Amino acid sequence: MHQEWKQIVQMDILKTSASCQAKIPEAFGKKAANAARNFHQSIAEYEKTPLISLKELAKVLGVKGIYVKDESKRFSLNAFKGLGGSYAMFCILCQELNLNPETTRLSDLLEGEAKDKIGQVTFVTATDGNHGRGVSWAAGIFGCRAYVFMPSGSAEVRAEAIRKAGPVNVAITDMNYDDTVKYAKEQSEKNGWHLIQDTAWDGYEQIPAWIIQGYLTMALEMTEQLEEENQVPTHVFLQAGVGAMAGGILGYLAEKYAGCKPVAIVVEPDAANCIYMSAKAGDGEIHSVEGMPSTIMAGLNCGTPCKITWPVLRDYAEYYMSCPDFAAAHGMRMYAKPVGEDPVIISGESGASTMGAVCLLLQRKELARIRSDMGLCEDSVILLVNTEGDTDPEGYEKIVKGDAYPLPEIF
Ligand SMILES: Cc1ncc(COP(=O)(O)O)c(C=O)c1O
């Protein structure tokens, strides 16, 4: 690929050949997805989130379809993340009580002796916001307690949303994300709390695996919804922080559509592009982005890939996009001010990153060769996940109404 387009569009797109070599962990297959959904369905508030077809945008961008799984409608949480934390907490509580999570209903935990025991349990996590809000909400459902630590620079409004969601103590630290995770881990060891972290490392794998399985409820719903529409996705764009969500969903899709797997494109902020960097290094290993990365895509501001899902992303994704903040802002505005009769979708910075990437990719003349290399054409059916709504309402106002982070002049 020529270099000059990179300077013009100010983003990088790395191509690798998806070797499909890593065995897709069974943990991300249909059985696991069904178990997670059974749990989520037992929550009174449960409702499937919509899969929205942006017909007019698809026409304008010259593709057959654009489908958006709208996770801003997930429970009362404005983001997909609560699916993972709540399911992992459920599995931990079942383990504590010697119950089988596959046959236990939420109601079994909310009465008698189980209820009393659970009242003594404390969880702790480090979070940019959305995961913490899910943990807080789930702690309320289960009747236990939680501590939430946030990295430096986290918006106070996000901390407040976590406090409002459930019975938690929230503190914004002066550390970056990775160090905040270490701190939460230390606190869990010191106090006998359960660390409920949405990324994995050596020796800490079971809980993040449950979290990823919780995300599969979303994968199960969206593939069923696509089937109802008689659609098979040809391309899926997945945003990544540590890549737990992207890897879990991609693992599920690779199994579900074995033989006709959609082309997978991982989208990250250029300031915190640890999956892109790991893919670029080409040695098969995980690589971290050091320092205090700064990006408006708060949910994607992570320095180290998740160990469990990295092999799936490495071997089953074909492209890795490293995007500037203006791409996410553009995506937010595209969702907020749709083409013609397409419905409005409220999407925050991390949620809209893939929409911004798709629009720039399909519209910029400099990217024509890459588009064709990706096989993007009038027969393409693109699948996106709006992973969050306006989780930072002030930022949302500034970007959508005030036009902050505009596209550069050249666009
Ligand atoms: C809104 C949103 N989208 C995407 C992600 C990325 O998920 P992961 O860290 O599993 O890659 C996050 C993570 O917190 C998020 O909050």
The ligand as an SDF file (V2000), in Angstrom:
LIG
                    3D

 16 16  0  0  0  0  0  0  0  0999 V2000
  -18.1280    1.4620   24.7490 C   0  0  0  0  0  0  0  0  0  0  0  0
  -17.0330    0.4840   24.6170 C   0  0  0  0  0  0  0  0  0  0  0  0
  -16.7930   -0.0480   23.4320 N   0  0  0  0  0  0  0  0  0  0  0  0
  -15.8050   -0.9450   23.2530 C   0  0  0  0  0  0  0  0  0  0  0  0
  -15.0160   -1.3360   24.3020 C   0  0  0  0  0  0  0  0  0  0  0  0
  -13.8880   -2.2830   24.0470 C   0  0  0  0  0  0  0  0  0  0  0  0
  -13.9470   -3.4750   24.7180 O   0  0  0  0  0  0  0  0  0  0  0  0
  -12.6130   -4.2900   24.9920 P   0  0  0  0  0  0  0  0  0  0  0  0
  -11.8220   -3.5710   26.0190 O   0  0  0  0  0  0  0  0  0  0  0  0
  -13.0670   -5.6230   25.3740 O   0  0  0  0  0  0  0  0  0  0  0  0
  -11.8430   -4.2920   23.7020 O   0  0  0  0  0  0  0  0  0  0  0  0
  -15.2480   -0.8050   25.5690 C   0  0  0  0  0  0  0  0  0  0  0  0
  -14.4310   -1.2050   26.7180 C   0  0  0  0  0  0  0  0  0  0  0  0
  -14.5630   -0.7270   27.8200 O   0  0  0  0  0  0  0  0  0  0  0  0
  -16.2630    0.1340   25.7330 C   0  0  0  0  0  0  0  0  0  0  0  0
  -16.5260    0.6940   26.9240 O   0  0  0  0  0  0  0  0  0  0  0  0
  1  2  1  0
  2  3  1  0
  2 15  2  0
  3  4  2  0
  4  5  1  0
  5  6  1  0
  5 12  2  0
  6  7  1  0
  7  8  1  0
  8  9  2  0
  8 10  1  0
  8 11  1  0
 12 13  1  0
 12 15  1  0
 13 14  2  0
 15 16  1  0
M  END
$$$$
